[in-house]
Each structure stands twice: as structure tokens, then as C-alpha cells.
Amino acid sequence: MNKLYVVGIGPGAAEDMTLRARAALDDASVIVGYTTYANLIRPLFPGKEYIVTGMRRETERCRAAVECAKAGRTAAIVSSGDAGVYGMAGLALEMAAGTGVEVEIVPGVTAALSGAARLGAPIGHDFAAISLSDLLTPWEKIEKRLTLAAEADFCLVLYNPASRRRTDALKRACEIVMRHASPDTVCGAVRNAGREGEETLVMTLRELASYTADMCTTVFIGNSQTKTVGSGIVTPRGYKDV
Amino acid sequence: MNKLYVVGIGPGAAEDMTLRARAALDDASVIVGYTTYANLIRPLFPGKEYIVTGMRRETERCRAAVECAKAGRTAAIVSSGDAGVYGMAGLALEMAAGTGVEVEIVPGVTAALSGAARLGAPIGHDFAAISLSDLLTPWEKIEKRLTLAAEADFCLVLYNPASRRRTDALKRACEIVMRHASPDTVCGAVRNAGREGEETLVMTLRELASYTADMCTTVFIGNSQTKTVGSGIVTPRGYKDV
């Protein structure tokens, strides 16, 4: 049986994994992943072989996992959050096509959901998820999506708001959104959701423009109806809502 | 301790719940939910009191759950998928504000993720989630979001594509999207994701316009880069991807 699981492990804590994800990792004999995520799960599944590589080695990781499965082992490749949202699922399916390897995608709690839960309910209505990383996407495309999504009054979830190299992407994104949305729009940021050092912050869009995000931050920009409730954020489920 | 958990139980099967969701429901003495979802979890948590109401009784359910918590019981209110995406989290937070009830949101695998995993990786890049229900949102707003999201080349996930009353919403949505996207855009639909009677279908946007969705269907419309891989759908993670 040539089997490859592509597993979303959720934000990081063992409790935020689904039972199906745990069962898949139990079933695998070899687990492939980015160093940080592999280290998160290693204590839970000690008797496995791990193939671990650094950042931006997605293609290499996928190839290694497919090769293991082709050789008859049950392999798992892990993504943080969900494997299908800016994750490894697509690459794994493409690489496994025609090899006889059966791929099973196991969904997980993506940062939009884990971060939202910490802030309240910032994406309780229609929302758009946009990655600010211009590594694989031209910035013009990102800018166009931000513009049109703001014009459409979507709640926004920004993935990859910053990296060591990209320090001004969030500021630029906020300035674009402010062309259509009020600078007082209710926003929030979550760092290390569901992990050690978790931090949440509620602020206005104007304040968000000068907030320093890092690689472990997920950013939320409300729609025109988003409000603060207690210490959190709520976007009502509709415009006719009571 | 006045505690209210708002729990996303995922698509339905016990395996797709997170461990945190199971622990929250274990901890609760009373579980409040819509009939269908309460019935999905009842066998897993037999020793609880259940308060179950029919469709569109969200406000009533939330009030009942908050009242139980105010009275000193540990209560849980369940949503299918994730509690924060078209779920009960916002309403619960608003109703609990100022009552002394502590609300904990427990995220779950929303239909965008569970459905995507069954189809492959249709939302591997920026995506927008739009509900086609005009119960709480004017149709003009939905139409504007569809138009701008299509113009921005987002992958789209359509929640509530149909109900008994609304039978032409999906057709109208597809016609709007086709003003900006090719009728050959790769699309998919998933019925009863992760439940009995699960069905997946890959088709073009033109075909989707005459597809009959129901209340248990989640619809995916690819972006300009989405392609079929084997029997599934993949949206590459970027435009510079290899």
C-alpha cells in the first residue's frame, strides 16, 4: 500500500489537532515536515522516522514524502494549520500524480480560525484570506486583491504579514485598505495562536498600519459592521442581524 | 464558575473534531444545538442534558446557553464546522457580555477546509468565503462581493448555495462570476463532507451554473490558475510556482 497523508496539525498544541490527524500520524512510519512543526509533534509520536528540512524547502519535502510512499512506506507530510490553505496539499497531489501513491488530505484548524477564536468572532461573515508574501505572487496581484476585497467590504485575514525581509508589507496593505475602509475599522492581531507566548491585540485600522507583525502573526481587518464586544471583536452574521 | 463553550464540531464525524472540542463537551453538563448537529454528537456524550431547537432559532439557542451558564452550569453551544464562520460565536459573545459568563470559543474544521480536502486543494491560494443566503444579508451585497471577488481572481467558497426556498442563487452567482472568469474555470462541489452520503463532483463553471446544490453542499470555484490533477482540483500556491 503506497499511502501519503497530508496532514494539517492545527496551530500547534496537541489539543487542537483532530482525531483524524492523530490517527494519520499514528499510522505513518515516516513523518516529513518543516523543522518548527516537526518539533511540535515529535514528542507526541516518538517512534517515527522524521525527515526535517528548513524554510522554503517545500518541494524537497514533498518529493521526500512521495518517494517514501512510492517505496512502500506509509508517509505523512505535515503543515501547520490546514494542509490545503497555503499548505502542502496541492504540491503533494501534483507530485504524487501518476506514481500510484494514494494521497489523503487531512484537514486542520487554519490560522484564520484559531486566531479568530482568540479574538472573538472577527470573521463571522463573508471573509477573504490573503497572503502578503510576494515570494510566489507578484505584489501587484496582492495589491489588487486587497483593493477589491476592501471595496467589497469583506472581513480580511492576512497570512504572512511580515518576514525578516518584508517589513513594510502590512503598512502598505493597511494603506490600500484605508482607501475604501474607515481608519477606525476594528482590527486585531494574534501572535503564536495556540502556542507558547500567545498574544492578542485589538486596534483600529489606522493603528494596525504601524503595528509590527512577525512571521507568527495572523492579522484580522473587520468589515464595516465589525465592533468590539468586551475585550474582543465581533462581526455580526448579517446586515439585518439583531 | 459561569462558563460557556462555543464549540465548532467540524463536519460531523467524531474523528474530525479536535481534542479540545471533545474536552469542552466532556466538561459541559448541558449541550445546546440545532437538532441535526446535536444528534451527531449525542452518541459521543451520552450523559448530558441536551437543549435542541430547529433551524433559524439561533438567538433562542444562544439565550438558553447563556442562561444555563449564568445559573452556574457549564454549558456548551455547538456549531457544525467552525463556531466563528457563519456560526454562533459572535451572537454568544454579544449575549454573554456583561453577564459574568466566561465565553471560550473552540475552533473547528469549517466546510471550506473539510470540503476542500475531499476535492484536493482548491483553495491553495488566496480565497474568499461568501454565503449565498439572503436571510440576513441583502442580495445586492452578495452580488457585489461575488463581482469584486471574481474580478480579484480569488478562489471562492460558497456557503449556503441553496435552500428549499432559494433554488436559483447558485445559478445567479455563477452568471455573475462568469462576467470576470472563464466559463471553463475548474469548480467543484461537495455534499455531506465527512458524513454519510458524501459526494464530490468536479466540473466547469458553466456546468456549475446548472448544478443543483442543496443545504448540505459546499461549492468551490477555482481561480484562473486552478487545474484538475487526477480526479481532484489543485490551485497552485502562487503564480511563480513550479
Interface residues (C-beta under 8 A of the other chain):
Chain A: G8 G10 A13 A14 E15 D16 M17 T18 L19 R20 R22 A23 T59 D82 A83 G84 V85 Y86 G87 A89 G90 L91 L93 E94 A97 I105 V106 P107 G108 V109 T110 L113 S114 A116 A117 R118 G120 A121 P122 I123 G124 H125 D126 F127 A128 A129 I130 S131 L135 L136 T137 P138 K141 K144 R145 T147 L148 A149 E151 A152 D153 F154 V229 G230 G232 V234 T235 P236 R237 G238 Y239 K240 D241 V242
Chain B: G8 G10 A13 A14 E15 D16 M17 T18 L19 R20 R22 A23 E58 T59 D82 A83 G84 V85 Y86 G87 A89 G90 L91 L93 E94 A97 I105 V106 P107 G108 V109 T110 L113 S114 A116 A117 R118 G120 A121 P122 I123 G124 H125 D126 F127 A128 A129 I130 S131 L135 L136 T137 P138 K141 K144 R145 T147 L148 A149 E151 A152 D153 F154 V229 G230 G232 V234 T235 P236 R237 G238 Y239 K240 D241 V242
